[in-house]
Amino acid sequence: MKVPFTWKVTGWFMIGWSPEFVAGETRALHYFGEDMVAYRDDTGELHVLEAHCKHLGAHLGHGGTVIEDRVECPFHGWQWGPDGCNKFIPYQPDRPNRGLRLRVYPVREQHGCVFLWYQPDGKEPHWEMPDIFAKFPQFTTGPDDYYRAYPEFSRRLEGEPVHPQTVAENAADSAHFQYVHHATVTPKLLDWKKVDHEWHFVAGWPDANSDDPDAMALRFHSHLFGLGGAISIFEGVQQHRLIFTCTPVDEGRSDLFYSIWWPRLPGDDAEAAPAEIRDRVEKEFLTSVEDDLGIWRYQKYIENPALAKVDAKPFMTLRRWATQFYEIAPDTAVP
């Protein structure tokens, strides 16, 4: 997908699930066109650094070794700390090269999900990643009230031709549910507002059994945390929570991450949901991303869309809100 703005978007972006990052092991990553190495140190803390050793360029994620809180290069044994600084050179142990430093990418883990802060120039986070379960305090359910999201209710779709803004623009689009997701009742965009780095909206599905046009059988509350993704909860028969994110890999493609937290059955304290619930969630909810991808994979980005009157204000307001996450000058953006 060609877009009139950069793929190097500022914000918090999901890079995987906590169990994928095993203590004492390195993991090679590639996002925003940059090679990275992730490792979990001996205390369990996760770190993400620039991948290539400053000595002779070996990739620390391919054969690197974790030693206490450091990662050791597989080529000559140079060790790098979580602050990115060179800590040890084995053949001159009293003289590390203190002038060398790998880029450090801030990381946050919460509820089994891993998020990375990206800013093109390596600046520190402008805001904190919101907590998935601190959102929507009007709903009192907490993490213990849900089955685990990973791995049963989580999906990754790799290298898709989708820009994060394309995903975010769904927040202003309720009409597509009827055609893309085959909804029997078309939802209404009930409320929306921008709150600094977040975009909040509520959509409702009208109650087909009521004569009151304002009666809703189901409400969907969602908060976009920048262009990295959205944290959402359904208000209705069950209050399942979900997160849907889009993380650029290179120019022209992204990885999509999707996780659902499903309410526990009364009295069930198992981590994983029973088979009948897993089958239902797979069939009714986890496939919805594929529905969207059926459009996004072949979509052309329209800079000046011909919008219907009901869509115009929220849609164009969201696009203006999104401009704050592009910090690369227009003449260097992807055409």
Secondary structure, DSSP 8 states (H G I E B T S, - for coil): ---SS-S---EEEEEEEGGGS-BT-EEEEEETTEEEEEEE-TTS-EEEEESB-TTT--BTTTT-EEETTEEE-TTT--EE-TTSBEEE-TTSTT---TT-B--B--EEEETTEEEEEE-TT----SS----TTTS-TTS---GGGB---TTTTEEEEEEES--HHHHHGGGG--THHHHHS--SS--EEEEEEEETTEEEEEEEEE-TT-S-TT-EEEEEEEEEETTSEEEEEEESSS--EEEEEEEEEETTEEEEEEEEE-B--TT---SS--HHHHHHHIIIIITHHHHHHHHHTT----SS----HHHHHHHHHHHHHHGGG--S-GGGS--
